[in-house]
Amino acid sequence: MTVQIWTFIIVGLTFFLYIGVAIWARAGSTKEFYVAGGGVSPLANGMATAADWMSAASYLSMAGLISFMGYGGAQYLMGWTGGYVLLALLLAPYLRKFGKFTVPDFIGERYYSKTARLVALLCAILVSFTYVVGQMKGVGVAFARFLEVEFATGIFIGIAIVFFYAVLGGMKGITYTQVAQYCVLIFAFTVPAIFISLQMVGNPIPQLGFGGTMADGTYLLDKLNQLSTDLGFAEYTSMGMNDRINVFFITASLMLGTAGLPHVIVRFFTVPKVRDARKSAGYALLFIAILYTTAPAVATFARTNLIQTVSNKSYSEMPTWFKKWEESKLITFTDKNNDGRIQYVADKGKNELVIDRDIMVLANPEIANLPAWVIALVVAGGLAAALSTAAGLLLVIATSISHDLLKKNLMPNISEKGELTAARIAIAVAVVGAGLAGLNPPGFVAQVVALAFGLAASSFFPAIILGIFDKRMNKEGAIAGMIVGILFTAAYIWYFKPQLGGPGTPEGYWFGIKPEGIGVLGMLLNLVVSLVVSRMTSEPPQEIQELVEDIRIPRGAGAATGH
């Protein structure tokens, strides 16, 4: 059977599975819609958290960026891994103990202010919407090639799928759907890696294989370094001094942004006890590590095979996969010297091949001539990664609007049924808006996601961390800090991203910091403003200070709030 038929079969089966689970686990109350009724087991929640966490950026784009950036691309891997550890150790248990559904809910209660809740709500919507735009781009990339439809059509198909099970199931449906999606995506990511590792170095363990030797006795990484330098690129395992500042800032921004991501934090409210939140965090870290330790190997295999397949080869002899990706316009070849051969070189004036980095994981098994069913499996995994995270993000947007804006501010007497209806309408509007924005995103999937992390770091991280560990932090400090942090970061991103209409250029970056890393400066501004303003204004009420003390005392779930 052809790749396309296998794709229809495998992707179709996985979609039927997701939709069936969503129907089975349909939310019947606001508690089930927001936090799955608080009754998910730590193991299941660990899988769901891992699926929620490993978005299209982790599955599709991270290995693609590493394959082109080499050592420097590890900033994404280090930032996301370190950030999850930070979240699991420093924040999750305390937030779970506080017993609130959402981050705006925590900030509103901790800082005893409807204004603080509203500011946090707007930040949550901006962060989540930016993040979900990246997921929709990933969905479009996968469908564009393997269903052989236009990129835009692929995004619209993704909108329809996410719309169905996110609107129907809420957090309860999403949680159990994400358990299934984790199983699909991790199997789909590791199976091709094992195949290619055996093929290239004879080692079935990809994590060891990319440091192994090839049939001719040369180390794989040495071979890739030589291939890269022959084409004028830097050695794959090297990193220029000029990139170090961005490696630091992007890594730090991703770490701090992780700790402020609303859609990940809310997962720790779906388990029965604080102890279960810690267990599920540990399970999730284990499940995440499987993919994150495999990604550098996938990147190395893909880059080596790509160069050997296309560099200085006749265009007329290119395999079918190359022509199919050309049709999706995610690979473009321009024969500048009219010799009929592909000149893939570092010199932009002479280079004739442009490759969207987000296709590398999907194209990798095709380049390696793996069986059609393996290629189709990778597509199913990519869609699982993108759709699982998109659903979690859309739920954050929905709960921010229905629970924090309507229930807690504008319509305190709204019925439970009315609140659920408002949440589902909010998801519907958000998924359509994100899909339309995904048609022209401001970068590759991982870069768009990095922008969302920067916005989260600059808005939420200081407010949450100080809310837990600083009794003196008051509402004036938190509100001022969040506003300054997110406005600075959003303005910098807009100014230096031409896709967003900004007039800036890379030559004007402050201290050479790319927009993907500017969230660190935004976070520092937020932190300084929060501390200064809080010390210049009145202390929080005594009951709030006692609440902060109670949150840090290891007692049962909900004890801090008296519920």
C-alpha positions as CSV (number, residue, x, y, z in Angstrom):
1,M,0.0,0.0,0.0
2,T,1.1,3.6,-0.6
3,V,2.1,6.1,2.1
4,Q,-1.1,8.0,1.5
5,I,-3.3,5.0,2.1
6,W,-1.4,4.0,5.2
7,T,-1.8,7.6,6.4
8,F,-5.5,7.5,6.0
9,I,-5.8,4.2,7.8
10,I,-3.5,5.0,10.8
11,V,-4.5,8.7,11.2
12,G,-8.2,7.7,10.8
13,L,-7.9,5.0,13.5
14,T,-6.2,7.4,15.9
15,F,-8.9,10.1,15.3
16,F,-11.7,7.6,15.9
17,L,-9.9,6.6,19.2
18,Y,-9.6,10.2,20.3
19,I,-13.2,11.0,19.5
20,G,-14.5,7.8,21.1
21,V,-12.6,8.6,24.3
22,A,-13.9,12.2,24.3
23,I,-17.5,10.9,24.1
24,W,-16.9,8.3,26.8
25,A,-15.3,10.9,29.1
26,R,-17.7,13.8,28.3
27,A,-17.8,16.4,31.0
28,G,-21.1,16.7,32.8
29,S,-20.2,19.5,35.4
30,T,-18.0,22.5,35.6
31,K,-15.6,20.7,37.8
32,E,-15.3,17.9,35.3
33,F,-14.9,20.5,32.5
34,Y,-12.2,22.5,34.3
35,V,-10.2,19.8,36.3
36,A,-11.7,16.4,35.2
37,G,-13.5,16.2,38.5
38,G,-10.1,16.0,40.4
39,G,-10.1,12.2,40.2
40,V,-7.4,11.3,37.6
41,S,-4.8,8.8,38.8
42,P,-1.1,10.0,39.0
43,L,0.0,7.6,36.2
44,A,-2.8,8.7,33.8
45,N,-2.2,12.4,34.7
46,G,1.6,11.9,34.1
47,M,0.9,10.6,30.6
48,A,-1.7,13.4,29.9
49,T,0.8,16.0,31.2
50,A,3.5,14.7,29.0
51,A,1.2,14.8,25.9
52,D,0.1,18.3,26.9
53,W,3.7,19.4,27.3
54,M,5.1,17.8,24.2
55,S,3.5,19.9,21.6
56,A,4.2,20.1,17.8
57,A,7.2,22.2,18.9
58,S,8.7,19.2,20.7
59,Y,7.6,16.6,18.3
60,L,8.0,18.3,14.9
61,S,10.1,21.4,15.3
62,M,12.7,20.8,18.0
63,A,14.6,18.1,16.2
64,G,14.2,20.1,13.0
65,L,15.8,23.1,14.5
66,I,18.6,21.0,16.0
67,S,19.2,19.4,12.6
68,F,19.9,22.8,11.1
69,M,21.4,24.7,14.1
70,G,23.4,21.8,15.5
71,Y,24.8,22.3,19.0
72,G,23.1,25.7,19.3
73,G,19.7,24.1,18.8
74,A,20.0,22.4,22.1
75,Q,18.8,25.6,23.8
76,Y,15.2,24.4,23.1
77,L,15.8,21.0,24.6
78,M,17.6,22.3,27.7
79,G,15.0,25.1,28.2
80,W,11.9,23.0,28.0
81,T,13.4,20.1,30.1
82,G,14.8,22.4,32.8
83,G,11.6,24.4,32.9
84,Y,9.5,21.3,33.5
85,V,11.8,20.3,36.5
86,L,11.4,23.9,37.8
87,L,7.7,23.7,37.5
88,A,7.4,20.3,39.1
89,L,9.7,21.1,42.1
90,L,8.9,24.7,42.9
91,L,5.4,25.5,41.8
92,A,3.1,22.5,41.1
93,P,2.6,21.1,44.7
94,Y,2.0,24.6,46.2
95,L,-0.5,25.6,43.5
96,R,-2.3,22.3,43.8
97,K,-2.5,22.8,47.5
98,F,-4.0,26.3,47.0
99,G,-6.9,24.5,45.3
100,K,-7.8,26.9,42.5
101,F,-8.8,25.9,39.0
102,T,-6.8,28.4,37.0
103,V,-3.8,30.7,37.2
104,P,-5.9,33.8,37.1
105,D,-8.0,32.3,39.9
106,F,-4.8,31.8,42.0
107,I,-3.6,35.3,41.3
108,G,-7.0,36.8,42.0
109,E,-7.3,35.1,45.4
110,R,-3.7,35.4,46.4
111,Y,-3.6,39.1,45.6
112,Y,-7.2,39.7,46.9
113,S,-8.0,41.8,43.8
114,K,-10.4,41.5,40.8
115,T,-8.0,43.8,38.9
116,A,-5.2,41.3,39.4
117,R,-7.5,38.5,38.2
118,L,-8.4,40.5,35.1
119,V,-4.8,41.3,34.2
120,A,-3.8,37.6,34.7
121,L,-6.8,36.6,32.6
122,L,-5.7,38.8,29.7
123,C,-2.1,37.5,30.0
124,A,-3.3,33.9,30.0
125,I,-5.3,34.4,26.9
126,L,-2.4,36.1,25.0
127,V,0.1,33.4,26.1
128,S,-2.3,30.5,25.2
129,F,-3.4,32.0,21.9
130,T,0.2,32.6,20.8
131,Y,1.1,29.0,21.8
132,V,-1.9,27.4,20.0
133,V,-1.0,29.3,16.7
134,G,2.2,27.2,16.6
135,Q,0.2,24.0,17.1
136,M,-2.1,24.8,14.2
137,K,0.9,25.4,12.0
138,G,2.2,22.0,12.9
139,V,-1.2,20.4,12.0
140,G,-1.1,22.2,8.7
141,V,2.4,20.9,7.9
142,A,1.4,17.3,8.6
143,F,-1.8,17.3,6.6
144,A,-0.3,19.3,3.7
145,R,2.1,16.6,2.8
146,F,0.5,13.3,3.7
147,L,-3.1,14.0,2.8
148,E,-1.8,15.9,-0.2
149,V,-3.9,19.0,0.4
150,E,-3.1,22.6,0.6
151,F,-1.4,23.9,3.8
152,A,-4.5,26.0,4.5
153,T,-6.8,23.0,4.0
154,G,-4.7,21.0,6.5
155,I,-5.2,23.7,9.1
156,F,-9.0,23.7,8.6
157,I,-9.1,20.0,9.0
158,G,-7.2,20.4,12.3
159,I,-9.6,23.1,13.5
160,A,-12.6,20.7,12.9
161,I,-10.9,17.8,14.9
162,V,-9.8,20.0,17.9
163,F,-13.2,21.8,17.9
164,F,-15.1,18.5,18.3
165,Y,-13.3,16.8,21.2
166,A,-12.2,20.0,23.1
167,V,-15.7,21.5,23.0
168,L,-17.4,18.3,23.9
169,G,-15.2,16.8,26.6
170,G,-13.6,19.7,28.5
171,M,-10.7,18.7,30.8
172,K,-12.1,15.3,31.5
173,G,-12.4,14.4,27.9
174,I,-9.1,16.0,27.0
175,T,-7.2,14.2,29.9
176,Y,-8.1,10.7,28.7
177,T,-7.7,11.7,25.1
178,Q,-4.2,12.9,25.9
179,V,-3.3,9.6,27.5
180,A,-4.1,7.9,24.2
181,Q,-2.3,10.7,22.3
182,Y,0.9,10.2,24.4
183,C,1.0,6.5,23.6
184,V,0.6,7.3,19.9
185,L,3.1,10.1,19.7
186,I,5.9,8.4,21.7
187,F,5.6,5.2,19.7
188,A,5.5,7.2,16.5
189,F,8.6,9.1,17.4
190,T,10.8,6.3,18.7
191,V,10.0,3.5,16.2
192,P,11.5,5.4,13.1
193,A,14.5,6.5,15.3
194,I,15.2,2.8,16.1
195,F,14.9,1.8,12.4
196,I,17.2,4.6,11.2
197,S,19.7,4.0,14.1
198,L,20.0,0.4,13.1
199,Q,20.3,1.4,9.4
200,M,23.1,4.0,9.9
201,V,25.2,2.6,12.8
202,G,23.8,-0.8,13.6
203,N,22.7,0.2,17.1
204,P,19.0,-0.1,18.1
205,I,19.2,2.6,20.8
206,P,19.0,6.0,19.1
207,Q,20.4,7.8,22.1
208,L,23.6,5.8,21.7
209,G,23.4,5.4,17.9
210,F,24.0,9.1,17.0
211,G,27.4,8.8,18.8
212,G,28.2,5.5,17.0
213,T,30.3,4.6,14.0
214,M,29.1,4.0,10.5
215,A,29.9,1.1,8.2
216,D,33.1,2.7,6.9
217,G,34.4,3.1,10.5
218,T,33.9,6.9,10.8
219,Y,31.9,8.4,13.7
220,L,28.5,9.6,12.5
221,L,29.0,13.1,14.0
222,D,32.4,13.4,12.4
223,K,30.8,12.4,9.1
224,L,28.1,15.1,9.5
225,N,30.7,17.7,10.5
226,Q,32.6,17.0,7.3
227,L,29.4,17.1,5.1
228,S,28.5,20.4,6.7
229,T,31.8,22.1,6.2
230,D,32.1,20.9,2.6
231,L,28.9,22.9,1.9
232,G,30.2,25.9,3.7
233,F,28.1,25.4,6.9
234,A,29.6,25.5,10.4
235,E,30.5,22.2,11.9
236,Y,27.4,20.5,13.3
237,T,28.9,20.1,16.8
238,S,30.3,23.6,17.0
239,M,28.6,26.8,18.2
240,G,29.9,30.3,17.3
241,M,30.6,32.7,20.2
242,N,28.1,35.2,18.8
243,D,25.3,32.7,19.5
244,R,26.1,32.1,23.2
245,I,24.1,35.1,24.4
246,N,20.9,33.7,22.7
247,V,21.6,30.2,23.9
248,F,21.5,31.6,27.4
249,F,18.5,33.9,27.0
250,I,16.4,31.5,25.0
251,T,17.1,28.6,27.4
252,A,16.3,30.8,30.4
253,S,13.2,32.2,28.8
254,L,11.9,28.7,28.0
255,M,12.7,27.5,31.6
256,L,11.0,30.5,33.3
257,G,8.1,30.5,30.8
258,T,7.4,26.8,31.6
259,A,6.8,27.7,35.2
260,G,4.2,30.1,34.1
261,L,2.3,28.1,31.5
262,P,-1.4,28.0,32.5
263,H,-2.3,24.9,30.5
264,V,0.5,22.8,32.2
265,I,-0.2,24.2,35.7
266,V,-3.9,23.3,35.6
267,R,-3.0,19.6,35.0
268,F,-1.9,19.4,38.7
269,F,-5.5,20.2,39.8
270,T,-6.9,17.0,38.1
271,V,-5.5,14.6,40.7
272,P,-7.1,13.9,44.2
273,K,-4.2,14.9,46.5
274,V,-1.1,17.1,46.7
275,R,1.0,13.9,47.0
276,D,-0.6,12.7,43.7
277,A,0.4,16.0,42.1
278,R,4.1,15.3,43.0
279,K,3.8,11.7,41.7
280,S,2.2,12.7,38.4
281,A,5.0,15.3,37.9
282,G,7.6,12.6,38.3
283,Y,5.8,10.3,35.9
284,A,5.5,13.1,33.4
285,L,9.2,13.9,33.6
286,L,10.0,10.2,32.8
287,F,7.6,10.1,29.9
288,I,8.9,13.4,28.5
289,A,12.5,12.3,28.8
290,I,11.9,9.4,26.3
291,L,11.2,11.9,23.5
292,Y,13.7,14.6,24.6
293,T,16.6,12.2,24.7
294,T,15.7,10.8,21.3
295,A,15.3,14.1,19.5
296,P,19.1,14.9,19.1
297,A,19.6,11.5,17.5
298,V,16.6,12.1,15.1
299,A,18.1,15.5,14.2
300,T,21.5,14.0,13.4
301,F,20.1,11.2,11.3
302,A,17.8,13.5,9.4
303,R,20.5,16.1,8.6
304,T,23.0,13.5,7.5
305,N,20.5,11.7,5.2
306,L,19.2,15.0,3.8
307,I,22.6,16.3,2.8
308,Q,23.7,13.0,1.2
309,T,20.4,12.7,-0.7
310,V,20.0,16.2,-2.2
311,S,23.4,17.9,-2.3
312,N,24.7,18.4,-5.8
313,K,22.4,15.7,-7.1
314,S,20.4,16.0,-10.3
315,Y,16.9,17.4,-9.7
316,S,15.4,15.0,-12.2
317,E,16.6,12.1,-10.1
318,M,15.1,13.3,-6.8
319,P,12.9,10.7,-5.1
320,T,9.1,11.0,-4.8
321,W,9.1,12.4,-1.3
322,F,11.1,15.5,-2.5
323,K,8.5,16.3,-5.2
324,K,5.6,15.8,-2.8
325,W,7.1,18.2,-0.3
326,E,7.6,20.7,-3.2
327,E,3.9,20.5,-3.9
328,S,3.2,21.6,-0.4
329,K,5.6,24.5,-0.9
330,L,7.5,23.6,2.2
331,I,10.5,22.7,0.0
332,T,11.5,25.1,-2.8
333,F,14.1,24.5,-5.5
334,T,15.3,27.4,-7.7
335,D,17.8,26.4,-10.4
336,K,19.9,29.6,-10.4
337,N,22.7,28.4,-12.7
338,N,20.4,26.3,-14.9
339,D,22.5,23.1,-14.6
340,G,19.7,20.9,-13.4
341,R,21.6,20.0,-10.2
342,I,20.7,21.1,-6.7
343,Q,23.2,23.4,-5.1
344,Y,22.6,23.2,-1.4
345,V,25.2,25.5,0.2
346,A,25.6,28.0,3.0
347,D,26.2,30.9,0.5
348,K,22.7,32.4,0.2
349,G,23.6,33.9,-3.2
350,K,24.4,30.4,-4.6
351,N,22.0,28.3,-2.5
352,E,19.1,26.8,-4.6
353,L,17.3,24.9,-1.9
354,V,15.1,26.2,0.8
355,I,13.7,23.8,3.4
356,D,11.1,24.5,6.1
357,R,12.7,23.1,9.2
358,D,9.4,21.9,10.6
359,I,9.3,19.1,8.0
360,M,12.4,17.3,9.0
361,V,10.9,14.8,11.5
362,L,8.1,14.0,9.1
363,A,10.4,13.7,6.1
364,N,13.1,11.8,8.0
365,P,11.6,8.2,7.5
366,E,10.9,9.0,3.9
367,I,14.5,10.1,3.2
368,A,15.7,6.9,4.9
369,N,13.4,4.8,2.7
370,L,11.5,3.2,5.7
371,P,8.3,1.2,5.2
372,A,5.2,3.2,4.3
373,W,3.4,2.2,7.6
374,V,6.3,3.8,9.6
375,I,6.0,7.0,7.6
376,A,2.3,7.1,8.2
377,L,2.8,6.4,11.9
378,V,5.1,9.5,12.2
379,V,2.3,11.6,10.8
380,A,-0.2,10.3,13.3
381,G,2.3,11.1,16.1
382,G,2.8,14.6,14.9
383,L,-0.9,15.2,14.8
384,A,-1.3,13.7,18.3
385,A,1.4,16.1,19.6
386,A,-0.1,19.2,18.0
387,L,-3.8,18.4,18.8
388,S,-3.2,17.3,22.5
389,T,-1.5,20.6,23.3
390,A,-3.9,22.7,21.3
391,A,-6.8,21.2,23.3
392,G,-5.1,22.0,26.6
393,L,-4.4,25.6,25.5
394,L,-7.9,26.1,24.2
395,L,-9.3,24.9,27.6
396,V,-7.2,27.6,29.3
397,I,-8.7,30.2,27.1
398,A,-12.2,28.9,27.7
399,T,-11.9,28.7,31.5
400,S,-10.3,32.1,31.7
401,I,-13.3,33.6,30.0
402,S,-16.1,31.5,31.5
403,H,-14.8,31.1,35.0
404,D,-12.5,34.1,35.7
405,L,-14.2,36.7,33.6
406,L,-17.9,35.8,33.7
407,K,-18.3,33.8,36.9
408,K,-15.8,35.8,39.1
409,N,-16.4,39.3,37.6
410,L,-19.2,40.1,35.2
411,M,-21.9,37.5,35.9
412,P,-21.4,36.0,39.4
413,N,-24.9,34.5,39.4
414,I,-24.5,32.6,36.1
415,S,-25.7,29.0,36.3
416,E,-23.4,26.0,36.0
417,K,-25.0,25.2,32.6
418,G,-24.5,28.8,31.4
419,E,-20.9,28.7,32.5
420,L,-20.3,25.4,30.6
421,T,-22.0,26.9,27.5
422,A,-19.9,30.0,27.7
423,A,-16.7,27.9,28.0
424,R,-17.6,25.9,24.9
425,I,-18.4,29.0,22.9
426,A,-15.0,30.5,23.9
427,I,-13.2,27.3,22.7
428,A,-15.0,27.5,19.4
429,V,-14.1,31.1,18.8
430,A,-10.5,30.5,20.0
431,V,-9.8,27.5,17.8
432,V,-11.1,29.2,14.7
433,G,-9.0,32.4,15.5
434,A,-5.9,30.3,16.2
435,G,-6.3,28.4,13.0
436,L,-6.6,31.5,10.9
437,A,-3.5,33.0,12.6
438,G,-1.7,29.7,12.0
439,L,-1.9,30.3,8.2
440,N,0.8,32.9,8.5
441,P,2.7,32.3,11.8
442,P,5.6,34.6,12.9
443,G,8.2,31.8,12.6
444,F,8.8,28.0,12.7
445,V,6.6,26.1,15.2
446,A,9.3,26.0,17.9
447,Q,10.0,29.7,17.5
448,V,6.3,30.7,17.8
449,V,6.1,28.5,20.9
450,A,9.2,30.2,22.3
451,L,7.5,33.5,21.9
452,A,4.6,32.2,24.0
453,F,7.0,31.0,26.7
454,G,8.6,34.4,26.8
455,L,5.2,36.1,27.3
456,A,4.5,33.6,30.1
457,A,7.9,34.2,31.8
458,S,7.5,37.9,31.7
459,S,3.9,38.0,33.1
460,F,3.2,35.0,35.3
461,F,6.5,33.7,36.7
462,P,7.3,36.5,39.2
463,A,3.6,36.8,40.3
464,I,3.4,33.1,41.0
465,I,6.8,32.6,42.6
466,L,6.5,35.7,44.8
467,G,2.9,34.8,45.6
468,I,4.1,31.5,47.1
469,F,7.3,32.6,48.8
470,D,7.0,36.3,49.7
471,K,4.4,37.2,52.3
472,R,5.0,40.9,51.7
473,M,4.1,40.8,48.0
474,N,0.8,42.7,47.6
475,K,-1.7,43.3,44.8
476,E,-0.2,46.7,43.8
477,G,3.2,45.1,43.2
478,A,1.8,42.0,41.3
479,I,-0.4,44.1,39.1
480,A,2.3,46.6,38.2
481,G,4.8,43.9,37.6
482,M,2.6,41.8,35.3
483,I,1.6,44.8,33.2
484,V,5.2,46.1,32.8
485,G,6.6,42.7,32.0
486,I,4.1,41.5,29.4
487,L,3.9,45.0,27.7
488,F,7.7,45.2,27.3
489,T,8.0,41.6,26.0
490,A,5.0,41.9,23.6
491,A,6.3,45.2,22.3
492,Y,9.8,43.8,21.7
493,I,8.4,40.8,19.9
494,W,6.1,42.9,17.7
495,Y,8.9,45.4,16.8
496,F,11.4,42.7,15.8
497,K,9.0,40.3,14.0
498,P,8.3,41.5,10.4
499,Q,5.5,38.9,10.2
500,L,3.6,40.8,12.8
501,G,4.1,44.1,11.0
502,G,7.1,45.3,13.2
503,P,9.6,47.6,11.6
504,G,12.7,46.3,13.4
505,T,15.6,44.3,12.0
506,P,18.0,41.8,13.6
507,E,20.7,44.4,13.5
508,G,18.8,46.4,16.1
509,Y,18.3,43.6,18.7
510,W,19.0,44.9,22.3
511,F,22.3,43.3,23.4
512,G,21.8,40.9,20.4
513,I,18.9,39.2,22.1
514,K,16.4,37.6,19.7
515,P,12.7,38.0,20.4
516,E,12.5,34.3,21.4
517,G,14.7,35.1,24.4
518,I,13.5,38.6,25.4
519,G,11.1,37.1,28.0
520,V,14.0,36.9,30.5
521,L,14.4,40.7,30.4
522,G,10.7,41.1,30.7
523,M,10.6,38.8,33.7
524,L,13.4,40.8,35.4
525,L,11.5,44.0,34.8
526,N,8.4,42.4,36.3
527,L,10.3,41.1,39.3
528,V,12.0,44.5,40.0
529,V,8.8,46.5,39.6
530,S,6.8,44.0,41.7
531,L,9.3,44.1,44.6
532,V,9.8,47.9,44.5
533,V,6.0,48.8,44.3
534,S,5.1,46.2,47.0
535,R,7.6,47.7,49.4
536,M,6.3,51.3,48.7
537,T,2.7,50.4,49.4
538,S,0.8,48.8,52.2
539,E,1.3,45.2,53.4
540,P,-1.2,42.5,52.3
541,P,-4.0,41.8,54.8
542,Q,-3.0,39.5,57.7
543,E,-5.2,36.7,56.5
544,I,-3.4,36.7,53.1
545,Q,0.0,36.5,54.9
546,E,-1.2,33.6,57.0
547,L,-2.5,31.9,53.8
548,V,0.9,32.2,52.2
549,E,2.4,30.5,55.3
550,D,-0.2,27.8,55.2
551,I,0.5,27.0,51.5
552,R,4.1,26.1,52.3
553,I,3.2,23.9,55.3
554,P,3.0,20.2,54.1
555,R,-0.6,19.5,54.9
556,G,-3.4,17.9,52.9
557,A,-4.9,19.3,49.7
558,G,-7.1,22.3,50.1
559,A,-6.1,22.8,53.8
560,A,-4.7,26.3,52.9
561,T,-8.0,27.5,51.7
562,G,-10.1,25.9,54.4
563,H,-12.2,24.0,51.8
